[in-house]
Amino acid sequence: MRTYRLEIRLIQVAAGLAFIVLIAGYFGLWGQATKPLAETAVNTQVQALSNPKIVALGDSFTSGYPLDEEHSWTQRMADVLQVPVVNKGKVRQTAKDLLSRFDADVVAEKPGRVIIFAGIGDAIQEVPLKEVQTNIKAIVEKAKSNHITPILALPIGYPGAQQNIKDTREWEQDYTKEENILTLDFSSVLFDSNGKYLSGLSDDGKYPTAKGYEAMGDYAAQILK
């Protein structure tokens, strides 16, 4: 009799759980916001375990200008994460330039992940936002088609191009959410609430100092670890 009652009780509990799952699914409670984020984290971690190599594709802010690659954020990130990081930053680059050299500088390296740091050069050169969007989307698609996980780094502030950068940042933030792409926002560790470099992180208000690049590298490592 006790066994029979226990079986009935288990059936009732199972039915109750099934009902809860059904209702949650009906009302769309199963992570419209959390599911994509969870999937991004899992996919990135799996890719990192199977192929930890990272390529950083960008402009002078990736190369480490006005210093050198040894003082770049990519080198700091590599030192912290203890993974191979290839710096493919070049001065005066637009998203179109990054797209044109993607095969040679990224695909040929066979990385598991690529950090795409685009938008600042476009903003300075006043490239139309629509063109920037088209080129960044093409870079992301190239990465995916080559089984490389894309990570977008949002453009950071630069004197005289703030509005263009703001427009690009807003679009990239929406785009990465829609496409479930991990993002890096270096502004969070470089600037104060007024958009000014924090003390010691820039000498000219344009480019980071060695300390600034170190902060960027530590931040990137924290996000990607």
C-alpha positions in Angstrom: 0.0 0.0 0.0 2.9 2.4 0.9 4.6 1.6 -2.4 1.4 2.3 -4.3 0.9 5.6 -2.5 4.6 6.5 -3.2 4.1 5.8 -6.9 1.0 7.9 -7.0 2.8 10.7 -5.3 5.7 10.5 -7.8 3.3 10.6 -10.7 1.6 13.7 -9.2 5.0 15.5 -8.7 6.1 14.6 -12.3 2.8 15.9 -13.7 3.1 19.1 -11.7 6.6 19.7 -13.0 5.5 19.0 -16.6 2.7 21.5 -16.2 5.1 24.2 -14.9 7.5 23.5 -17.9 4.6 23.7 -20.3 3.3 27.0 -18.9 6.8 28.5 -18.8 7.3 27.6 -22.4 3.9 28.9 -23.5 4.7 32.4 -22.0 8.2 32.4 -23.3 9.9 32.4 -19.9 12.7 30.2 -21.0 15.4 32.8 -21.3 14.8 35.2 -24.1 17.6 37.2 -22.5 19.5 34.6 -20.6 19.5 31.8 -23.2 21.5 33.7 -25.8 23.9 34.9 -23.2 24.3 31.4 -21.8 24.8 30.0 -25.3 27.4 32.6 -26.1 29.4 31.7 -22.9 29.2 28.0 -23.6 30.1 28.3 -27.2 33.1 30.6 -26.4 34.3 28.3 -23.7 34.1 25.2 -25.9 36.0 27.0 -28.7 38.6 28.2 -26.2 39.2 24.7 -24.9 39.5 23.1 -28.4 41.6 25.9 -29.9 42.8 28.6 -27.5 44.6 30.7 -30.2 43.3 34.2 -30.6 43.8 36.7 -33.4 43.2 40.4 -32.6 42.3 42.2 -35.8 42.2 46.0 -35.6 43.9 49.4 -36.1 46.5 51.4 -34.2 44.7 50.8 -30.9 45.3 47.1 -31.4 48.9 47.4 -32.6 49.8 49.3 -29.4 50.5 52.7 -31.0 52.2 55.0 -30.1 54.2 52.4 -28.3 54.8 48.9 -29.7 53.3 45.4 -29.7 55.1 44.5 -26.5 53.1 47.2 -24.7 49.8 46.4 -26.4 46.7 45.2 -24.7 46.9 42.0 -26.8 50.3 41.1 -25.3 49.0 41.8 -21.8 46.0 39.6 -22.4 48.2 36.8 -23.7 50.4 37.0 -20.6 47.4 36.9 -18.3 45.5 34.1 -20.1 48.6 32.2 -21.0 47.3 31.5 -24.5 48.7 32.4 -28.0 47.5 35.8 -29.2 48.4 37.1 -32.6 48.4 40.9 -33.0 47.1 42.0 -36.4 46.7 45.6 -35.7 47.8 48.2 -38.3 47.6 52.0 -38.2 44.9 53.9 -40.1 42.6 51.0 -40.7 38.9 51.0 -41.5 36.5 48.1 -41.3 36.9 47.7 -45.1 40.6 47.4 -44.6 40.1 44.7 -42.0 37.8 42.8 -44.3 40.2 42.9 -47.2 43.0 41.3 -45.1 40.8 38.9 -43.1 41.8 35.8 -45.1 45.6 36.5 -44.9 45.7 37.8 -41.4 43.1 35.7 -39.6 42.0 32.6 -41.6 45.6 31.7 -42.3 46.4 31.8 -38.6 43.7 29.2 -37.9 42.6 30.6 -34.6 39.7 29.5 -32.4 38.6 33.1 -31.8 39.0 36.5 -33.5 38.6 39.9 -31.7 37.4 42.5 -34.2 38.3 46.0 -33.1 36.8 48.2 -35.8 35.1 51.5 -36.1 37.5 54.1 -34.8 39.3 54.6 -38.1 35.9 54.7 -39.9 34.7 57.4 -37.5 37.8 59.6 -37.9 37.6 59.2 -41.7 33.9 59.9 -41.7 33.0 56.6 -43.4 29.1 56.4 -43.6 27.7 54.3 -40.9 25.8 52.0 -43.3 29.1 51.2 -45.0 30.7 50.4 -41.6 27.8 48.1 -40.8 28.1 46.3 -44.1 31.8 45.7 -43.6 31.6 44.6 -40.0 28.8 42.2 -40.8 30.9 40.7 -43.6 33.9 40.2 -41.3 31.7 38.4 -38.8 30.2 36.2 -41.5 33.7 35.4 -42.8 34.7 34.3 -39.3 31.7 32.1 -38.8 32.1 30.5 -42.2 35.6 29.6 -41.3 34.6 28.2 -37.9 36.2 31.0 -36.0 34.3 32.6 -33.1 33.9 36.3 -33.6 34.2 38.8 -30.7 33.5 42.4 -31.3 35.4 45.2 -29.4 33.3 48.4 -29.4 35.1 51.5 -30.7 36.4 53.9 -28.0 36.4 57.6 -27.9 38.6 59.8 -30.0 38.7 63.6 -30.2 36.8 65.1 -33.1 34.9 61.9 -33.9 32.8 61.3 -30.9 29.4 61.4 -32.5 30.4 59.0 -35.3 31.9 56.7 -32.6 28.7 57.0 -30.5 26.6 56.0 -33.5 28.8 53.0 -34.3 28.8 51.8 -30.7 25.1 52.0 -30.4 24.6 50.0 -33.6 27.3 47.4 -32.6 25.6 46.9 -29.2 22.3 46.2 -30.9 23.9 44.0 -33.5 25.8 41.9 -31.1 22.7 41.2 -29.0 20.8 40.2 -32.1 23.6 37.9 -33.4 24.5 36.6 -29.9 28.1 37.8 -30.2 30.4 38.4 -27.2 31.6 42.1 -26.9 34.4 43.9 -25.3 33.9 47.5 -24.1 37.3 49.0 -23.3 35.6 52.3 -22.5 34.5 50.8 -19.2 38.1 50.7 -17.9 39.6 53.7 -19.8 37.2 56.6 -19.4 35.3 58.4 -16.6 31.6 59.3 -16.8 32.4 62.4 -18.9 34.3 60.4 -21.5 37.7 61.6 -20.4 40.6 59.2 -20.0 41.2 58.2 -16.4 44.3 59.6 -14.7 47.5 58.1 -16.1 45.8 56.1 -18.9 46.6 58.6 -21.7 49.1 61.4 -22.2 47.4 63.1 -25.2 43.7 62.3 -24.8 43.9 60.2 -28.0 45.8 57.0 -27.3 46.3 55.0 -24.2 49.6 54.9 -22.3 51.4 51.7 -21.4 49.3 51.7 -18.2 46.1 52.2 -20.3 46.9 49.3 -22.6 47.6 47.2 -19.6 44.2 48.0 -18.2 42.7 47.0 -21.5 44.5 43.7 -21.5 43.5 42.9 -18.0 39.9 43.7 -18.9 39.9 41.6 -22.0 41.5 38.7 -20.1 38.8 38.9 -17.4 36.0 38.7 -20.0 37.5 35.9 -22.1 38.9 33.7 -19.3 
